[in-house]
Amino acid sequence: MAPEDEQTQETAKPATEKVRLLETCLSSALFFLLFLLVSNVCVLIVARDINDAACRSALTRAAQEAYAGRDRRFIVEQALTGLKLRGTNSLFVDTPEFVEYKDTTMADGRHSLQMRTRVFARLPAPFLMPNAPFNSVGQLSISQVYQVGVKKPRQKADGDVAK
């Protein structure tokens, strides 16, 4: 083997090691970005599930009281109680909060109940979502609306609605 060939092989080894190091650094950076993106998605899924369960629980309690013929104030109190029972607070997800409640009475006496709840989520990597509507504190708002129809309220024996 000629001395020139040996010299070429020796200079090729450091270049190959540099490429391997560069590939390792790039793949590690991409893996880290993927991890941050997946963690954002996981936080959003957990926040949505917490808000969904809280909204359903609150509306279920409100519908039970509306079916029992209770007045609007008591129905709203029970809805708030249902919301508090299901609400949890964590590092990334705040406790769900009550936003809106609508109670519409139809001509035939049926009720239509609608409730909106909202939860704020803090993302681990908000810079990966530059166009997301963050509030002034850097939290993302997730809201949920449920609507349920309630049959005519139960009647007392004398014909008055139960209070």
Buried (B, 14 or more C-beta within 10 A) or exposed (E): EEEEEEEEEEEEEEEEEEEEEEEEEEEEEEEEEEEBBEBBEEBBEBBBEBBBBBBBBBBBBBBBBBBBBBEBEBBBBBBBBBBBEBBEEEEBBBBBBBBEBEBEEEEEEBBBBBBBBBBBBBBBBBEBBEEEEBEEEEBBBBBBEBEBEBEEBEEEEEEEBEE
